[in-house]
């Protein structure tokens, strides 16, 4: 999952890769991770997006695509649900903080 951030694999593809059924991988994830593979994968991608928002000058669209979201609106919706702030506001706040630090 961590090596396929930009082009996420489906649960079926992950199951095939590890040689188990989709149902088995879903049960295993629920038991050991406490959530579905899709939700866990989305969290990994959003965590990576958050790091990019905080540390890069990439645009929201570039970050959305770099983390496997098909559209900026879908990315924003998922980001807001996970972190309770829009990616635009998070990015802007971190850009302002970086600018303030570099001026001091």
C-alpha positions as CSV (number, residue, x, y, z in Angstrom):
1,X,0.0,0.0,0.0
2,X,2.8,2.4,0.9
3,X,4.5,1.8,-2.4
4,X,1.4,2.4,-4.5
5,X,0.2,5.8,-3.2
6,X,-0.2,7.5,-6.6
7,X,-1.9,4.6,-8.3
8,X,-3.8,2.7,-5.5
9,X,-4.4,-1.0,-5.8
10,X,-7.9,-2.4,-5.4
11,X,-8.7,-4.8,-2.6
12,X,-9.0,-7.5,-5.3
13,X,-5.5,-6.7,-6.6
14,X,-4.0,-6.7,-3.1
15,X,-5.7,-10.0,-2.3
16,X,-4.3,-11.5,-5.6
17,X,-0.9,-10.2,-4.8
18,X,-0.8,-11.9,-1.4
19,X,-2.6,-15.0,-2.6
20,X,-5.8,-14.9,-0.6
21,X,-9.5,-14.2,-1.4
22,X,-10.9,-10.7,-1.1
23,X,-13.1,-11.9,1.8
24,X,-10.1,-13.3,3.6
25,X,-8.1,-10.1,3.3
26,X,-11.1,-8.1,4.5
27,X,-11.5,-10.4,7.6
28,X,-7.8,-10.2,8.3
29,X,-7.7,-6.4,8.1
30,X,-10.8,-6.1,10.4
31,X,-9.2,-8.5,12.9
32,X,-5.7,-7.0,13.0
33,X,-6.1,-3.4,11.9
34,X,-9.7,-2.7,13.0
35,X,-10.9,-1.4,9.7
36,X,-11.4,-2.3,6.0
37,X,-8.5,-2.4,3.6
38,X,-10.0,0.4,1.7
39,X,-10.3,2.7,4.7
40,X,-6.8,1.8,5.9
41,X,-5.4,2.5,2.4
42,X,-7.2,5.9,2.2
43,X,-5.7,6.8,5.6
44,X,-2.2,6.0,4.4
45,X,-2.8,8.2,1.3
46,X,-4.2,11.0,3.3
47,X,-1.3,10.9,5.7
48,X,1.1,11.2,2.8
49,X,-1.0,14.1,1.4
50,X,-0.9,15.8,4.7
51,X,2.9,15.6,4.7
52,X,3.0,17.0,1.2
53,X,0.7,19.8,2.1
54,X,2.9,20.7,5.1
55,X,6.2,20.5,3.4
56,X,5.9,21.1,-0.3
57,X,5.0,23.9,-2.7
58,X,2.8,21.5,-4.8
59,X,-0.7,22.6,-5.6
60,X,-3.8,20.9,-4.1
61,X,-4.4,19.4,-7.6
62,X,-0.9,18.0,-7.8
63,X,-1.1,16.6,-4.3
64,X,-4.5,15.0,-5.0
65,X,-3.2,13.3,-8.1
66,X,0.1,12.3,-6.3
67,X,-1.9,10.5,-3.6
68,X,-4.2,8.6,-5.9
69,X,-7.3,10.7,-5.8
70,X,-9.2,11.0,-9.1
71,X,-10.2,14.6,-8.5
72,X,-9.4,17.5,-6.2
73,X,-13.0,17.6,-4.9
74,X,-12.9,13.9,-4.0
75,X,-9.5,14.5,-2.3
76,X,-10.8,17.6,-0.4
77,X,-13.9,15.7,0.8
78,X,-11.9,12.8,2.1
79,X,-9.2,15.1,3.7
80,X,-11.9,17.2,5.4
81,X,-13.5,14.0,6.8
82,X,-10.2,12.7,8.1
83,X,-8.7,15.9,9.5
84,X,-11.7,18.2,10.0
85,X,-10.0,20.9,8.0
86,X,-9.8,21.5,4.2
87,X,-6.5,20.7,2.5
88,X,-6.5,24.3,1.2
89,X,-6.6,25.8,4.7
90,X,-4.0,23.4,6.1
91,X,-1.7,24.1,3.1
92,X,-2.1,27.8,3.3
93,X,-1.5,27.9,7.1
94,X,1.7,25.9,6.7
95,X,2.9,28.1,3.8
96,X,2.3,31.2,6.0
97,X,4.2,29.6,8.9
98,X,7.1,28.7,6.7
99,X,7.2,32.2,5.2
100,X,7.1,33.8,8.7
101,X,9.9,31.5,9.9
102,X,12.1,32.3,6.9
103,X,11.6,36.1,7.4
104,X,12.7,36.0,11.0
